[in-house]
Amino acid sequence: MTSKNLDARRIKTLQPAEGLFRFLDPAHAPHRFQARTRTQATGWQKKTRRELARMLNSLRLPAAPFDARVIERVDKGDYVREKTLIRTSAYTSMPVYLLIPKDIKRPAPVILAFHGHGYGVKDIVGLWEDGSERDTPDGYHADFAVALCRRGFVVAAPEISCFGERQSVFKLPPGSPVPGTCQHASALAFHLGGSVAGLRVHDARRLVDYLKERPEVNTARLGAMGISGGGYQTFYSSCVDTRIKAAVISGYYSTYRDSILDMDHCNCNYIPGLHVFGEMYDLVGLIAPRPVLIEAGRQDPIFPIAAVKKSVRRAREVYRVFGSNDGVRTDYFEGRHRINGDAAYAFLADQLGG
């Protein structure tokens, strides 16, 4: 071994992450997908979904009545935008925008629309940061909740925890830079043995419970769509909540090793102990055989397209065990980290009858 190689090896041992990667072994993860028959696959699914739900719900937020209050109702011409505040636990409340087309036959199919990082849910329902109206799509979210509504869906767009009206307010030492909106809540959740991802999935499940009480919607025709952090919320929510019948995961589905574990990402992406489930292409077996569309930009710098394609190939192998040959669809578009849209909207309309 040359001195140059020896130096490189020594440098690697100085990096804690290099040692930690030795513990990352999805091929031998205890809850990875390894079924060969549909019977084995459904047995794995039942056990593994229970284990993932237990991990995500480790904080066990106490239940509470919804105590739903309509805060605002705006006529947008072809649809009505309603803002409602609901309780998702005894300790937490969540604003939700409902976009309701005027010409729908009720009860209508409904989509959960999950925004990603940015200034919050306003950015997908046609509002600027200050709450003023806009009628031209903007930014990487492209007002996709509005686009879905105009395809004939009732859209439920929640303010995801740590964004917009749900940001943490906490003390900072004098002169300190303001950290990302998720940092404080993530650190506190980790300290308590939980995760922000778990809080968000809990909120999504409570939102579905609430929607079952709304006469405008048919939750038997329920879909979900999200971009980036909203893509991960769509992914995990679909894994544990089988009421979601079709999902669009935009700017997230990839591999852990090549994306959120390989570069700088927000703390909210991490779930303590998640390695026991293997890779994303193992967990996607919890969604199978329900249809899913993976939307990914070929130039997305934080979810590399090669890793997306590799993970999609593995996902299709998993789906075939469940007897589904076309359950995993893709839209690989020329662009970076953003909503593309048209294929996703058509996919949801085809699957849910929008």
N, C-alpha and C positions, 0 to 999 in steps of 0.2 A: 504494500500500500504506500503510495507516495505521500510526502509530507503535505502536499496540497489537499489530497483526499482526506487525510487525517484531520487537517484543520477544519474542513467542511463538516466532517462528522462530529467533531467536538463542538463546533458552533451550533449544530442542531440539538445537541444534548443540553445546551444552555437555554433552549426555548421550551417552556413548559408545555406549549400546545403540541410539540412534536412527541412528547411522552404521552400526552393524553390521547392522541390519535391511535396509539397502540391499543387502547381500550375500545375503540370504535370498530366493531366487527359485525356489520349487519348480516353477513352470511351465516353467522352462528347465534344471532339474537334469539332469545327464548320464545318470543311471540311473533317471529317472522312468518310470512306466508310460505308454507311448504306442502299444501294439499295437492293431491293428484287426481282426486275425484270430486264431483260436486257434493257428495255426502260429506266428505272430509272437509271441504271448503266451508260449507254452512256450519259445521261443528266448530271449526276454527273461528269463524265469524262471530258466532254467538259468544264464545268465551273471550275473544280478544276485544270485541266491542265493549263488553262489560268491564274489562281491565282498563281500557283507554278511558271510558267514562268515569271510572273510579279515580284515575289519575287526574283527569281534568277537573273533577269535582272535589278535590282533596280538601278545599277550604269549607265545603258544606255550608254554603250561605243559607240562612234560615228563610223559609218561605214567608210570603206576605200577599194579601189581596192586591190586584192590579191598581186599584184606586185611579183608574184612567181619567185624565182630564184633557179636554181639547183646549189647546192654548191659542190656536190660530187656524183660520180657514180662508184660503185665497182662491178665487176663481181665475184660472189660467186660460179660459176660453174653451179648449177641448178637454180639459181635465180640471179637477179640483185638488189643490194641495192642502192637506190637513196636517197640522202638527199636534201630536198628542204626547203627554207625559205619562209613562206607566212605571209602576214599581216592579222591579225584577227580583228584589229580595227585601227583607226587613231593613237592609242597610243601603240599598241602591235604587236609584231612579234612572230612567233612560228616556230621552226625547226620541220620538219616532215620527218621520214624515211619511204619511200615506198619500200616494198619488193615485187618484181614482178617475179613470176615463169616464166621460159623461155618457158615451154611447154604448157601454158594455151591457151584455146580458148577465144579470146577477143570478147566483153568485159566480164570480169570475175567477180565473186562475190568478195566482198571486206569486210574486217573486220577492224574496229577501235580497236586498241590494246592499252590499257591504263596501263602504269606501276604504281607501288605503290611507297611507300617511299624507299629511297635509293639514288643512285647516278644518277638516271635519266633514260631516254629512252634507253641509250646505253645498259643497263642491260637486255633488252628484245630482242635486235637485234643482239646479238653475239659480243659485244664489251666490253672491260674492261674500267675502269674509265679513263685511259689515252688515250683511243681511239684505242688501239691495238686490233687486231683480236683474237677471240677465236672460236673454232669449237666444243667445248664440253659444253653443258648447265651447268650453275652454279647458285647457290643461290636460293632464294625462288621464283624468277621469272621464272627460268628454260628456259630462252630464248624462251618464248612461242610465240613471234611474228614470230620467225624463224620456229617453229614447225607448226604454222598455214599456213605459206607460203608453206611449203613442203606438206601440205594437199591440195594445189591447189588454195589457196586464194591469191589475192592481199591484202597486209596488210599495213595499214596506222597507223604508230606509232608516235604520237606527243610527244614532250617534254612538259610535263605538267607544268603549271606555278608553280614556286618556286623550281624547281629541275634543276640539270644539268646546262645548259647554261642560264636558266631562274631564277636563284637564286637572291634574293635581296642582294644588297651591301649597307650596312648602318653602321652608326657609333655606336660604343660600348664604354662605359666608360672603362678606363684603368683597366685591370685585370679581366674584366667580362668574364664569360664563353660564348662561341658562342652558341646562341640558335638554335633550329631547323630551317630548311630552310623555313618553312611556317610561322613562328611566326610574323615577321615584316609585311609581306603582309597581313596576316589575321587581325592583329590589325588595320592596316590602312584601310582595307576594312570595318571592323566593324565601325570604326570611321565615315566613309562616308555613312554608312547605307547599306552596301552590304556584300559580303562574297567571299572568295576565291573559294568556290564551284560554285558560280554564274559565276565567271571569267572562270572557267574551262569548265562549260557547254556551255558558250558562245563560247569558242574556239572550242569545239567539233562540235557545230552546223556550225560554219564557215568552219571547215575542211570538213564536208559533202558537203557544198556548193562548196568548191574547187574541191572535188573529182568528182562532176558532170561534171566538165570540162575536166577530164582526159579520154582519149579514151580507156585506158586499163581496166576500171572498169565499172561495171553495178550497179549503186546505188539503183536499184530496188531490188537487192539481197545484202542488206547491213546488216551486223551484228556488234556486239560489244562484247568485252571481256576485263575484267580488274581484277586485284588482289589488295586487300586491298584498298588503296586510289584510285587506278584505278577501283576497284570494285564499290566504291561509285560514281565515275564519270560515269561508265557504268549505274548504277542504275538511277541517276538523268537525265542523257542524254536520256536514254530510256523513262523515264517518260514524258519528254517534247517534244521529237523529234520522231514522228511516222515513220520517214523514216528508223529507225532502226527496222528491221524485226525480229530479234532474238538476244538474249543477254545471255551471261555467266557472272554471278556475283560471283567472287571467293573471299573468305576471307573477306566478308563484310555483306551480308544480314543476319540480325538477328533481334533484337529489340533495339530501342534507349535506353530503360530503362536498359537493361541487358548488353549493350556493351559500346557505346561511352559516355553514361551518368553515367556509373557505375564505370568507372576506368579512368586512365590517357590515353588520346588520343591526337593526334596532333590538334592544333587549327583549321586546315583547315577542320575538320569534321563538324564544327558548322555553322548553318545558323540562324540568328536572326529571331525569330517568327515562326520557323518551327513547333512548337507544335500545331498550329491550324489545321494541316493536320493529327493529330493522330499519328499512329505508321507506321513503314515500311510496315506492312501488309495492311495498308490502302492505302498508296501511290502506292503499287504494282498494284492497280487497274488501275493506269494510263498506265501501260504496257499491261495489259490484253486486248484482249485475245492473244496477241503476245507471242510466246513461250519463256520461260526463263529457264535456268539451274542454280541451286544454287550449287556451289562447296564449300565444307567446311570440314576442318580437324577435326577429332573427338577430337584431343588434342589442338586445337587452343586456346591459353590462352586469347586472346583479343576479340574473338567473340565466346562465349561459345556454344557448340553444342546443349545443351538443349534449349537455346533461339532460335537458328537457326531452330530447328525442330518445335518449337512452332509457330514461325513466318511463316514457310512453310505451316503448317496445316491451318493457317488462310488465307494465300495467296491462297491456293487451294479452300477454301470456296468462296473467292472473284471471282476467275476464273470461278467457276461453275455458278455464277450469269450471267456471260457473255456467258454461253453455252459451256465452255471449261473444259473438265474433265481431260485432261492430259497436260495442258499448262505449268505446273510448274514441272520441272524435278529436280532431285537431284543427286549429287555424294558426299556421305559422305565417306571419305577415312581415313585410319589410318595414321595420321600425324598431324603436327602442321600447322602453318600459311604459306602456300605455294601453288603454282600451282600444281595440280595433273595431269590434262591434257587430257588423252586419251578419257574419256567420253565427255569432253567439245568439243574436236576437232570433234569427231564423231557426236555430237549433231548439231554443226554448219554446218557440211557437209550435214547432213540429211535435215536441215531446209532451207539451202541456195543453195544446189546443188554443193558444193565445191568438 
